[in-house]
């Protein structure tokens, strides 16, 4: 089945988080601090969704920074430095050309992120990605974080289509699994040699970066009709 509507995760899938690493190392003294913070942020977004206590993603991100600090608190200046870096993240090198190629082949492109709407709007304006998308969306509108099935309906509603018409592209296996179990197709961007966890769903498209994934999508969703 061709999927003409493509839904993209944002952080790590489109935007490169590596510039955060030296900032986190400077603040926390640990080269792995950014990965630990991001994992904890995803953990608490899942907890809030499962328990029905939705909290703004920026609020969760702030709290997870405090949790990472040895004394349970970091300075407002250090937090500002981290959040300013998040707002100015650049896309991975191949992202712009890959998105342009997909648009040229007639696909509709939507970004769907767990981040707050104001955060992703700022990120995309800075990264000059906004014109490449039909919609830039936050799960704020559903008050459920991915991978909850309701989160993916935000994209379906914006495109006025059903979930079966969507293909979710992400660098996170949990996001791919959530989308597939909600009824979407998936495409995994296996950055840095990442692999899908075998307990999750394996999509029909897996590529080393977004350029590879885009070429496979074009071949699969156009030329196999």
C-alpha positions as CSV (number, residue, x, y, z in Angstrom):
1,X,0.0,0.0,0.0
2,X,1.5,3.4,-1.0
3,X,1.8,6.0,1.8
4,X,1.7,9.5,0.4
5,X,1.7,11.2,3.8
6,X,5.0,11.2,5.6
7,X,5.3,12.0,9.3
8,X,8.7,12.8,10.7
9,X,10.0,12.7,14.2
10,X,12.2,15.7,14.9
11,X,15.0,15.3,17.5
12,X,17.8,13.0,16.3
13,X,15.7,12.1,13.2
14,X,16.0,15.5,11.6
15,X,18.0,17.6,14.0
16,X,21.5,16.7,15.2
17,X,21.7,16.6,19.0
18,X,25.5,16.2,19.1
19,X,26.1,20.0,19.7
20,X,24.5,19.4,23.1
21,X,27.1,17.0,24.2
22,X,29.9,19.5,25.1
23,X,27.4,21.7,26.8
24,X,26.1,18.9,29.0
25,X,29.7,17.8,29.7
26,X,30.6,21.4,30.8
27,X,27.6,21.6,33.1
28,X,27.5,18.1,34.5
29,X,31.2,16.9,34.0
30,X,30.1,13.8,32.2
31,X,30.3,13.1,28.4
32,X,27.2,10.8,28.7
33,X,25.0,13.3,30.5
34,X,23.0,14.4,27.5
35,X,22.1,10.8,26.6
36,X,21.1,10.1,30.3
37,X,19.0,13.3,30.4
38,X,17.2,12.5,27.1
39,X,16.5,8.9,28.2
40,X,15.0,10.2,31.5
41,X,12.9,12.8,29.6
42,X,11.4,10.0,27.4
43,X,10.9,7.9,30.5
44,X,8.9,10.7,32.3
45,X,6.9,11.6,29.2
46,X,5.8,8.0,29.1
47,X,5.0,8.0,32.8
48,X,2.8,11.1,32.5
49,X,1.0,9.7,29.5
50,X,0.3,6.3,31.2
51,X,-0.9,7.9,34.5
52,X,-3.1,10.6,32.8
53,X,-1.1,13.5,34.2
54,X,0.0,15.3,31.1
55,X,2.8,17.9,31.6
56,X,4.4,20.2,29.1
57,X,7.5,18.7,27.5
58,X,9.6,21.8,28.4
59,X,8.5,21.5,32.0
60,X,9.6,17.8,32.0
61,X,12.9,18.7,30.3
62,X,13.6,21.3,33.0
63,X,12.8,18.8,35.8
64,X,15.0,16.1,34.3
65,X,17.9,18.6,34.2
66,X,17.5,19.1,38.0
67,X,17.3,15.3,38.5
68,X,20.6,14.9,36.6
69,X,22.4,17.3,38.9
70,X,24.2,15.8,41.9
71,X,22.7,18.3,44.3
72,X,19.3,18.2,42.5
73,X,19.5,21.7,41.1
74,X,21.5,23.5,38.3
75,X,21.8,27.2,37.8
76,X,19.3,29.1,35.7
77,X,22.3,30.3,33.5
78,X,23.3,26.7,32.8
79,X,19.7,25.8,32.0
80,X,19.4,28.7,29.6
81,X,22.6,27.6,27.9
82,X,21.2,24.2,27.3
83,X,17.8,25.3,26.1
84,X,19.4,28.0,23.8
85,X,21.5,25.2,22.2
86,X,18.4,23.1,21.8
87,X,16.7,26.0,20.0
88,X,19.6,26.3,17.5
89,X,20.2,22.7,16.6
90,X,21.1,22.2,12.9
91,X,19.7,19.4,10.7
92,X,21.8,16.4,9.9
93,X,23.7,17.1,6.7
94,X,21.5,15.1,4.3
95,X,18.1,16.2,5.7
96,X,17.4,19.2,3.5
97,X,18.1,17.4,0.2
98,X,16.2,14.3,1.3
99,X,13.1,16.3,2.3
100,X,13.3,18.3,-0.9
101,X,13.5,15.1,-3.0
102,X,10.4,13.7,-1.3
103,X,8.4,16.9,-1.9
104,X,9.4,16.8,-5.5
105,X,8.0,13.3,-5.8
106,X,4.6,14.5,-4.5
107,X,4.7,13.5,-0.8
108,X,3.1,15.6,1.9
109,X,5.5,16.1,4.8
110,X,4.5,16.6,8.4
111,X,6.7,16.9,11.5
112,X,5.3,15.5,14.7
113,X,7.3,15.9,17.9
114,X,6.9,15.4,21.6
115,X,8.5,18.8,22.1
116,X,6.2,21.8,22.9
117,X,4.8,23.6,19.9
118,X,6.7,26.8,20.6
119,X,10.0,24.8,20.8
120,X,9.6,23.1,17.5
121,X,8.5,26.3,15.8
122,X,11.6,28.0,17.0
123,X,13.9,25.1,16.0
124,X,12.4,24.8,12.5
125,X,12.6,28.6,11.9
126,X,16.3,28.5,13.0
127,X,17.1,25.4,10.9
128,X,15.1,26.8,7.9
129,X,13.0,23.6,7.7
130,X,9.6,25.1,8.0
131,X,9.0,25.7,4.2
132,X,9.7,22.0,3.5
133,X,6.7,20.9,5.6
134,X,2.9,21.0,5.2
135,X,2.5,21.0,8.9
136,X,4.8,21.3,11.9
137,X,3.0,19.7,14.9
138,X,3.4,19.0,18.6
139,X,1.6,16.2,20.4
140,X,0.5,19.0,22.8
141,X,-2.7,18.9,20.7
142,X,-3.5,15.4,21.8
143,X,-2.1,15.7,25.4
144,X,-0.5,12.3,24.9
145,X,3.2,11.7,24.1
146,X,4.4,9.3,21.5
147,X,4.3,6.3,21.3
148,X,0.7,6.5,22.6
149,X,-1.7,5.8,19.6
150,X,-3.5,9.1,20.2
151,X,-0.4,11.1,19.5
152,X,-0.2,10.0,15.9
153,X,-3.8,11.1,15.3
154,X,-2.5,14.7,15.5
155,X,-0.9,14.2,12.1
156,X,-3.8,12.3,10.7
157,X,-6.2,15.1,11.7
158,X,-4.0,17.8,10.2
159,X,-3.9,15.9,6.9
160,X,-7.6,14.8,7.0
161,X,-6.7,11.2,6.5
162,X,-6.7,8.0,8.5
163,X,-3.7,6.5,10.3
164,X,-3.3,3.8,7.6
165,X,-2.3,6.5,5.1
166,X,0.7,7.6,7.2
167,X,4.3,6.5,7.2
168,X,6.2,7.5,10.4
169,X,9.9,8.2,9.9
170,X,12.0,8.2,13.0
171,X,15.5,7.3,14.4
172,X,13.8,5.8,17.5
173,X,12.6,2.2,17.6
174,X,10.0,3.0,20.2
175,X,8.4,5.6,18.0
176,X,8.4,3.3,15.0
177,X,6.8,0.6,17.1
178,X,4.1,3.0,18.4
179,X,3.2,4.2,15.0
180,X,3.0,0.7,13.4
181,X,0.8,-0.5,16.3
182,X,-1.4,2.5,15.9
183,X,-1.9,1.6,12.2
184,X,0.7,3.5,10.4
185,X,3.6,2.3,8.3
186,X,7.2,3.0,9.5
187,X,10.6,3.8,8.3
188,X,13.6,3.5,10.6
189,X,16.6,5.9,10.2
190,X,19.4,3.7,11.7
191,X,21.8,6.5,12.6
192,X,25.2,5.5,13.9
193,X,24.4,1.8,13.2
194,X,21.4,1.7,15.6
195,X,19.2,-1.4,15.3
196,X,15.6,-2.0,16.1
197,X,14.9,-3.8,19.4
198,X,13.5,-7.3,18.5
199,X,10.6,-6.9,20.9
200,X,9.3,-4.0,18.7
201,X,7.8,-3.9,15.2
202,X,10.2,-4.0,12.2
203,X,9.2,-1.6,9.5
204,X,9.5,-2.4,5.8
205,X,12.0,0.4,5.3
206,X,15.3,0.7,7.2
207,X,18.1,3.0,6.0
208,X,21.4,4.3,7.3
209,X,20.4,8.0,7.1
210,X,17.5,10.1,5.8
211,X,18.8,10.1,2.2
212,X,18.8,6.3,2.1
213,X,15.4,6.2,3.7
214,X,14.0,8.8,1.2
215,X,15.2,6.8,-1.8
216,X,13.6,3.6,-0.5
217,X,10.3,5.4,0.2
218,X,10.2,6.7,-3.3
219,X,10.9,3.3,-4.7
220,X,8.4,1.6,-2.5
221,X,5.5,4.0,-2.3
222,X,5.6,5.3,-5.9
223,X,7.1,2.6,-8.1
224,X,5.3,-0.4,-6.5
225,X,1.8,0.9,-7.0
